Amino acid sequence: MSGTVDWGYAEAYDDVSGEVAIVGVGDADHTAASGRTTKEIAIQAVERALDDAGLTARDVDGIMYAPFMADQLTERDFQAHFGVSQDIWVSHQGGGMRWAATAPYEAAQAIRTGQASVILNSFAVAWATQRGDMVGGPGQAHVDELYKQNLEVPFGWFPQPVYFATIARRHMHEFGTLPEALGAIAVACRAHANKNPTAVMHNKRLTLNDYLSKPFLVEPFRKEDCCLISDGGAAFLMTSVARARDLRRPVVEVAGVGLGTSYTGTHWSQQAAFTSTPQVFAGPVAFRMAGITPSEVDVFTCYDPFTIVTLMQLEDLGFCAKGGGGPFVTSTNLLHDGGGLPIQTHGGLLSHAYVLGIAHVGEVVRQLRGTAAAQVPGAEIGIYGGYTGPQASTLVLRRAR
């Protein structure tokens, strides 16, 4: 489906290209159940981001987080933990998922208007720890939604693996997509996780033959098509490009941002373009703002709760034609050193950690600095595609010259 089809729209974004840079990135420890609280995890990520940037808590005068996700790090938590009392600009348009891509746009606006100068975005989960109590995880967020309670759950369209297995089956029916295509994505993610000591699946190998030999979880998905449930989190710090040039790290600037929305809202079972994502609306805005085409991207990351979501976003962002995702991922080298299009070079949600996309942004920053564990040679432009179902966002990052 193309961006001209009347099932969604692109948000009207000002041009912020070259105005803001990501100057500090930090990951908390990504683990199975750890016994830590969400706030403890977030603070660890923030401390590491500050250290990475060479900044202190006193430098931070803006904080972004997602209030609809439980126990995120608020401005009061930040002040109490670090013992600071400066005025802090606060935005609830931060966190992970699609907001990990659009937070830099909101930050650019705040910096432009003088509301803040150094802005922190963080996100964390303790879902692996909470899993035994069956609270807090993604399943609860979905089943608590009234539409899903009444019109999806009673018919068996729950939980999330069932949603996306249905979408994958439809993609196979419409376009002839083969299991090997989903496997190629899972295997690339695992290969990159094997090189990344911070990845939950660092020590677990996966070949395509291994993948194809696995039993189905919900056909056509195997367990390896589905994201992890983890404890973990990440944070990143943003400031103006001018100020970033005085800090310790190579400057990674925001080149483009786009946001697309489906008219169906949270009920994407009703989306007319069932095998598409709102990236068809977000991507063109971000690429146009950055002045690039998909062929110029050196490293690709996206919110990848399931392999089919990666495949659809590759199509919808223009790396291949709609329906061509299967042949694309099976004929293109997806590895960091393969000369094709490297994807999810830290392992993604499938093999790194399920921290809802915020760690993907940190990975792109490291790639453009040249310090990633599975480094793409000469990477200059990278993207993160955020996704929630009814919304998708595109963030283009560029190594500044």
Backbone torsions as a table, in degrees:
resi	resn	phi	psi	omega
1	MET	NA	145.0	-179.4
2	SER	-102.3	167.2	-179.4
3	GLY	-66.9	-7.7	-179.6
4	THR	-87.9	-9.9	-178.6
5	VAL	-74.4	140.4	-170.5
6	ASP	-85.9	62.2	173.2
7	TRP	-124.6	4.1	179.1
8	GLY	-175.6	-170.2	-175.3
9	TYR	-158.6	162.8	173.8
10	ALA	-96.8	136.3	173.6
11	GLU	-67.4	146.2	179.0
12	ALA	-81.1	109.0	-178.0
13	TYR	-112.1	137.5	170.3
14	ASP	-68.3	159.7	175.6
15	ASP	-78.3	116.1	177.3
16	VAL	-116.3	14.3	-176.5
17	SER	-57.7	128.6	176.5
18	GLY	79.3	6.6	-177.3
19	GLU	-92.7	-31.2	-173.1
20	VAL	-129.8	147.5	178.7
21	ALA	-125.7	151.6	171.1
22	ILE	-95.5	115.8	-168.9
23	VAL	-111.0	-10.7	178.1
24	GLY	-149.4	132.9	177.2
25	VAL	-130.6	142.7	179.2
26	GLY	-148.9	134.1	174.5
27	ASP	-106.3	137.1	165.3
28	ALA	-72.2	170.1	172.9
29	ASP	-64.6	128.4	177.9
30	HIS	-98.7	121.6	-169.8
31	THR	-145.7	173.3	162.6
32	ALA	-73.5	-164.9	-177.7
33	ALA	-53.2	123.4	-173.6
34	SER	-115.8	-14.1	-175.7
35	GLY	81.9	-0.4	179.9
36	ARG	-82.9	158.6	173.3
37	THR	-88.2	163.5	178.5
38	THR	-60.0	-43.0	-179.0
39	LYS	-66.2	-38.6	177.2
40	GLU	-61.1	-41.1	178.7
41	ILE	-64.7	-45.3	-179.4
42	ALA	-61.8	-42.1	-179.3
43	ILE	-62.3	-40.0	177.4
44	GLN	-60.4	-43.5	179.0
45	ALA	-64.2	-41.4	-179.5
46	VAL	-65.0	-44.0	178.3
47	GLU	-57.8	-40.6	-179.6
48	ARG	-71.3	-34.9	177.4
49	ALA	-67.4	-41.6	177.2
50	LEU	-61.5	-44.6	178.7
51	ASP	-63.1	-39.9	179.6
52	ASP	-61.7	-39.1	-177.9
53	ALA	-81.4	-17.7	-173.3
54	GLY	74.8	29.2	179.3
55	LEU	-114.7	166.9	176.2
56	THR	-116.2	168.3	179.1
57	ALA	-60.6	-28.1	179.6
58	ARG	-69.1	-21.0	178.5
59	ASP	-76.0	-20.4	-173.8
60	VAL	-81.5	121.1	176.9
61	ASP	-126.6	18.0	174.9
62	GLY	-150.1	138.8	-179.5
63	ILE	-136.0	134.5	177.6
64	MET	-123.2	137.6	176.5
65	TYR	-158.6	174.6	-177.8
66	ALA	-108.1	102.7	-175.8
67	PRO	-68.8	-19.1	-179.3
68	PHE	-79.7	-8.5	174.0
69	MET	-100.8	132.6	-169.4
70	ALA	-63.5	140.3	165.9
71	ASP	63.5	31.3	176.1
72	GLN	-74.2	161.9	-176.4
73	LEU	-75.7	113.0	-179.9
74	THR	-92.6	174.3	177.2
75	GLU	-62.7	-35.4	178.3
76	ARG	-68.0	-40.7	176.4
77	ASP	-60.8	-43.6	-179.7
78	PHE	-61.2	-48.0	-178.6
79	GLN	-63.8	-41.5	-178.6
80	ALA	-66.9	-43.0	-176.9
81	HIS	-69.2	-43.0	-174.6
82	PHE	-92.6	-5.4	177.9
83	GLY	67.8	39.3	180.0
84	VAL	-116.4	161.5	-175.3
85	SER	-138.5	12.2	-178.5
86	GLN	-66.5	157.0	174.0
87	ASP	-64.1	139.6	-176.7
88	ILE	-129.9	124.3	171.3
89	TRP	-72.0	135.4	-175.0
90	VAL	-123.2	134.2	173.3
91	SER	-129.3	135.8	175.1
92	HIS	-93.0	15.8	178.4
93	GLN	-102.0	40.2	-180.0
94	GLY	-122.5	-167.7	179.2
95	GLY	106.8	-144.3	-177.1
96	GLY	-107.4	-152.6	-180.0
97	MET	50.4	-131.9	-178.0
98	ARG	-70.6	-24.5	-177.5
99	TRP	-70.8	-22.8	176.2
100	ALA	-64.5	-26.7	177.6
101	ALA	-87.5	-34.7	-175.3
102	THR	-91.3	-14.1	177.0
103	ALA	-54.1	-41.8	178.4
104	PRO	-62.5	-29.4	176.5
105	TYR	-66.9	-46.6	178.1
106	GLU	-62.7	-38.6	179.0
107	ALA	-65.1	-40.3	178.7
108	ALA	-60.4	-39.8	178.5
109	GLN	-64.5	-41.5	-179.1
110	ALA	-67.5	-39.3	178.0
111	ILE	-67.9	-39.9	-179.4
112	ARG	-61.4	-37.4	-176.4
113	THR	-94.6	3.5	177.1
114	GLY	77.4	14.8	179.7
115	GLN	-77.0	-24.4	179.7
116	ALA	-159.4	161.8	-179.8
117	SER	-125.6	-30.7	175.9
118	VAL	-130.6	115.6	-169.0
119	ILE	-119.6	132.1	-179.2
120	LEU	-103.9	132.8	169.6
121	ASN	-120.4	131.0	-179.3
122	SER	-140.4	159.0	176.3
123	PHE	-158.5	140.8	179.3
124	ALA	-150.4	156.8	174.0
125	VAL	-139.9	151.5	171.6
126	ALA	-122.6	40.4	-171.5
127	TRP	-67.9	-31.4	177.7
128	ALA	-66.6	-41.2	177.0
129	THR	-65.1	-39.1	-176.7
130	GLN	-80.4	-9.9	-170.8
131	ARG	-60.4	-36.4	-179.0
132	GLY	-62.6	-27.4	178.0
133	ASP	-91.1	-1.6	179.3
134	MET	57.0	40.1	177.4
135	VAL	-130.4	157.2	168.2
136	GLY	85.7	-24.0	-173.6
137	GLY	-79.7	-179.8	-176.4
138	PRO	-64.0	-31.7	179.7
139	GLY	-61.6	-40.7	-179.7
140	GLN	-63.5	-42.3	-179.2
141	ALA	-59.7	-35.3	-179.1
142	HIS	-77.8	-45.6	-175.4
143	VAL	-70.5	-21.1	176.7
144	ASP	-75.0	-15.8	-178.2
145	GLU	-76.9	128.3	-168.3
146	LEU	-63.0	-41.0	179.8
147	TYR	-59.7	-46.2	-178.2
148	LYS	-65.8	-40.3	178.4
149	GLN	-54.7	-41.6	-170.3
150	ASN	-97.8	-28.8	-171.8
151	LEU	-121.9	-1.3	177.5
152	GLU	-123.8	-54.1	-176.8
153	VAL	-57.1	-43.6	-178.9
154	PRO	-62.4	-20.5	-179.3
155	PHE	-100.5	8.5	175.4
156	GLY	86.1	7.2	-179.0
157	TRP	-89.4	69.9	-176.4
158	PHE	-175.0	144.3	0.3
159	PRO	-87.8	-156.9	-169.6
160	GLN	-58.7	-39.3	177.5
161	PRO	-57.1	-31.7	178.3
162	VAL	-70.8	-41.5	176.7
163	TYR	-52.7	-55.2	-168.8
164	PHE	-81.5	-21.0	169.8
165	ALA	-65.3	-37.1	176.3
166	THR	-62.9	-43.7	178.7
167	ILE	-64.4	-43.6	179.3
168	ALA	-61.4	-42.9	179.1
169	ARG	-62.9	-39.2	178.0
170	ARG	-65.2	-40.5	178.2
171	HIS	-62.2	-41.0	177.4
172	MET	-63.1	-40.3	-179.2
173	HIS	-67.1	-43.4	-176.1
174	GLU	-75.2	-37.6	-167.2
175	PHE	-121.3	-1.3	179.9
176	GLY	75.0	22.0	-179.9
177	THR	-63.0	137.1	-174.5
178	LEU	-105.6	157.7	176.2
179	PRO	-55.7	-32.3	179.8
180	GLU	-60.6	-27.0	178.4
181	ALA	-69.3	-46.5	176.2
182	LEU	-62.4	-39.2	179.3
183	GLY	-63.3	-37.4	-179.8
184	ALA	-61.2	-37.6	178.9
185	ILE	-69.7	-46.3	179.9
186	ALA	-60.7	-41.1	-178.0
187	VAL	-68.7	-39.8	177.8
188	ALA	-63.8	-43.2	177.7
189	CYS	-59.5	-44.9	-178.5
190	ARG	-67.1	-39.2	178.7
191	ALA	-60.5	-39.2	178.4
192	HIS	-72.3	-38.3	175.9
193	ALA	-61.6	-35.7	179.0
194	ASN	-62.6	-23.9	177.7
195	LYS	-92.6	-7.7	-172.6
196	ASN	-110.3	106.8	-176.7
197	PRO	-65.5	-14.4	178.0
198	THR	-87.2	-6.1	-176.4
199	ALA	-79.2	140.0	178.2
200	VAL	-59.3	-36.2	-177.2
201	MET	-99.0	27.3	-175.4
202	HIS	-54.8	-40.3	-173.0
203	ASN	-100.5	13.8	-176.7
204	LYS	-116.3	111.4	-176.7
205	ARG	-80.3	156.2	177.6
206	LEU	-152.3	122.3	172.5
207	THR	-106.8	169.3	178.2
208	LEU	-64.2	-38.5	176.9
209	ASN	-63.7	-39.7	175.3
210	ASP	-58.5	-47.5	-178.1
211	TYR	-58.1	-50.0	-175.5
212	LEU	-67.3	-21.5	-179.7
213	SER	-85.4	-9.0	-177.7
214	LYS	-74.0	148.8	176.2
215	PRO	-71.8	157.9	176.2
216	PHE	-72.4	141.9	169.6
217	LEU	-88.5	-55.5	169.4
218	VAL	-145.7	109.9	-169.3
219	GLU	-56.4	131.7	11.6
220	PRO	-94.9	18.1	-176.6
221	PHE	-88.1	138.6	163.3
222	ARG	-100.8	168.9	-179.6
223	LYS	-55.5	-34.8	-176.8
224	GLU	-70.2	-11.1	175.0
225	ASP	-82.9	-6.4	-169.7
226	CYS	-115.4	147.1	-176.3
227	CYS	-70.0	163.3	175.8
228	LEU	-75.8	166.9	163.1
229	ILE	-117.0	121.6	-168.2
230	SER	-134.5	164.2	156.4
231	ASP	-96.8	137.6	178.6
232	GLY	163.8	178.7	179.6
233	GLY	179.9	176.1	-179.9
234	ALA	-155.2	167.5	179.7
235	ALA	-150.3	151.8	170.6
236	PHE	-143.3	150.9	-177.4
237	LEU	-111.4	139.5	-177.5
238	MET	-126.2	144.7	173.9
239	THR	-153.0	-178.9	179.7
240	SER	-68.5	153.4	177.9
241	VAL	-61.4	-37.4	179.6
242	ALA	-60.5	-46.1	179.2
243	ARG	-68.9	-36.0	-178.8
244	ALA	-59.0	-31.1	-178.8
245	ARG	-67.0	-17.1	178.8
246	ASP	-93.4	-3.3	-178.6
247	LEU	-95.0	179.5	-166.3
248	ARG	-79.8	-21.4	-171.7
249	ARG	-98.7	154.9	170.0
250	PRO	-55.9	143.2	-173.3
251	VAL	-79.8	124.5	173.0
252	VAL	-113.5	111.2	-173.7
253	GLU	-102.6	154.6	173.9
254	VAL	-79.2	118.0	-178.4
255	ALA	-97.6	-28.9	-178.6
256	GLY	-164.7	148.2	177.4
257	VAL	-141.5	138.5	174.3
258	GLY	-142.1	152.5	178.7
259	LEU	-136.1	126.8	177.1
260	GLY	-117.8	147.1	-175.9
261	THR	-133.9	135.2	173.3
262	SER	-88.2	141.8	179.3
263	TYR	-64.7	-17.6	-175.8
264	THR	-79.3	-4.2	178.8
265	GLY	60.9	-142.7	-175.8
266	THR	-69.5	-10.0	-173.5
267	HIS	-98.5	68.6	-173.3
268	TRP	-76.2	0.0	167.5
269	SER	-62.7	-21.3	-178.5
270	GLN	-95.6	-1.5	-176.6
271	GLN	-64.8	129.5	-177.4
272	ALA	-63.6	-38.5	179.5
273	ALA	-92.7	78.7	-168.2
274	PHE	-66.7	-26.8	-179.6
275	THR	-106.1	25.5	176.3
276	SER	-126.3	166.4	174.5
277	THR	-123.7	160.3	177.6
278	PRO	-66.2	5.7	171.0
279	GLN	-61.2	-22.9	178.1
280	VAL	-62.2	-23.6	177.3
281	PHE	-95.8	-38.2	-176.6
282	ALA	-73.3	-44.3	-172.6
283	GLY	-56.4	-50.4	-179.0
284	PRO	-58.5	-35.4	178.6
285	VAL	-64.5	-47.7	-178.0
286	ALA	-66.0	-43.1	-179.3
287	PHE	-66.5	-39.4	178.7
288	ARG	-65.4	-42.3	178.1
289	MET	-61.3	-39.1	-179.1
290	ALA	-79.8	-16.1	-178.6
291	GLY	70.8	35.4	-179.1
292	ILE	-131.2	172.2	171.2
293	THR	-119.2	163.5	179.1
294	PRO	-55.6	-30.1	-178.2
295	SER	-65.0	-16.4	-179.1
296	GLU	-90.9	-3.3	-177.7
297	VAL	-77.4	132.0	-178.2
298	ASP	-95.7	-26.4	-179.6
299	VAL	-147.6	135.6	-174.5
300	PHE	-119.6	126.2	169.4
301	THR	-129.2	152.5	176.1
302	CYS	-155.9	158.4	174.5
303	TYR	-62.2	115.9	-167.3
304	ASP	-129.5	67.6	178.7
305	PRO	-65.2	-25.1	178.1
306	PHE	-145.3	153.2	-177.7
307	THR	-57.0	-36.6	-177.0
308	ILE	-64.9	-27.7	-179.3
309	VAL	-71.0	-36.9	173.6
310	THR	-63.2	-46.5	-177.9
311	LEU	-60.8	-44.3	-179.8
312	MET	-65.5	-38.8	-179.6
313	GLN	-69.1	-34.5	174.2
314	LEU	-58.9	-41.0	177.0
315	GLU	-67.5	-49.2	-170.8
316	ASP	-70.5	-22.4	177.2
317	LEU	-90.4	-0.3	171.8
318	GLY	91.5	13.9	175.9
319	PHE	-74.3	-19.9	173.6
320	CYS	-158.0	171.6	-179.5
321	ALA	-71.7	158.0	175.4
322	LYS	-60.7	129.5	-176.4
323	GLY	89.8	-11.3	-179.0
324	GLY	-94.1	8.1	-177.3
325	GLY	-62.9	-38.7	-179.7
326	GLY	-60.8	-58.0	176.5
327	PRO	-58.7	-33.3	-178.8
328	PHE	-63.5	-50.1	-174.9
329	VAL	-74.7	-22.1	178.5
330	THR	-87.5	-15.7	-179.8
331	SER	-109.4	-9.5	-179.0
332	THR	-104.7	137.6	175.5
333	ASN	-74.4	117.0	-175.8
334	LEU	-94.6	1.5	-175.2
335	LEU	-86.4	159.9	-172.9
336	HIS	-63.4	-28.0	-175.9
337	ASP	-116.2	22.7	-173.5
338	GLY	-98.0	-7.2	178.3
339	GLY	81.1	6.4	178.2
340	GLY	-102.8	-123.7	174.6
341	LEU	-116.1	100.3	179.5
342	PRO	-66.4	130.7	-179.3
343	ILE	-120.4	145.7	172.8
344	GLN	44.2	59.0	-169.6
345	THR	-71.8	-6.7	171.9
346	HIS	-99.8	-10.2	-178.7
347	GLY	119.5	-17.9	176.5
348	GLY	69.2	-176.2	177.0
349	LEU	-65.1	-23.0	-177.5
350	LEU	-73.3	-35.4	-172.5
351	SER	-135.3	-11.5	176.9
352	HIS	-91.2	-70.2	178.5
353	ALA	-172.3	150.9	178.7
354	TYR	-94.2	79.8	176.7
355	VAL	-115.6	29.8	167.4
356	LEU	59.2	34.7	167.9
357	GLY	97.1	-19.6	-175.4
358	ILE	-66.7	-32.2	177.8
359	ALA	-69.9	-23.0	175.4
360	HIS	-61.7	-39.5	-179.9
361	VAL	-64.5	-44.7	176.6
362	GLY	-59.5	-37.4	178.3
363	GLU	-64.5	-42.7	178.5
364	VAL	-62.7	-40.9	178.3
365	VAL	-59.8	-45.9	179.8
366	ARG	-63.5	-39.1	177.9
367	GLN	-60.0	-43.2	-176.4
368	LEU	-75.9	-21.5	171.6
369	ARG	-79.9	-20.0	-175.9
370	GLY	86.2	24.0	-175.2
371	THR	-121.2	14.8	-177.4
372	ALA	-74.5	156.1	179.5
373	ALA	-66.6	-41.2	175.5
374	ALA	-111.0	75.4	-169.2
375	GLN	-73.6	131.7	172.9
376	VAL	-83.7	121.0	-177.0
377	PRO	-58.2	127.8	174.0
378	GLY	66.6	23.6	-177.1
379	ALA	-62.6	128.1	179.1
380	GLU	-121.8	-29.1	-178.7
381	ILE	-130.0	129.3	177.6
382	GLY	-136.9	155.8	178.7
383	ILE	-130.9	153.1	168.4
384	TYR	-122.5	127.3	175.1
385	GLY	-103.8	113.3	177.9
386	GLY	-87.5	156.5	-174.6
387	TYR	-156.4	138.9	171.6
388	THR	-127.2	-4.6	-170.1
389	GLY	107.9	-76.6	179.3
390	PRO	-76.9	-14.1	177.7
391	GLN	-133.3	154.1	173.1
392	ALA	-143.4	150.7	-177.6
393	SER	-137.7	151.6	179.1
394	THR	-125.9	125.8	175.5
395	LEU	-116.8	121.8	176.8
396	VAL	-105.1	121.5	176.7
397	LEU	-111.4	147.4	-175.6
398	ARG	-139.2	138.9	172.2
399	ARG	-71.1	119.3	-176.4
400	ALA	-73.7	148.0	-180.0
401	ARG	-96.0	NA	NA
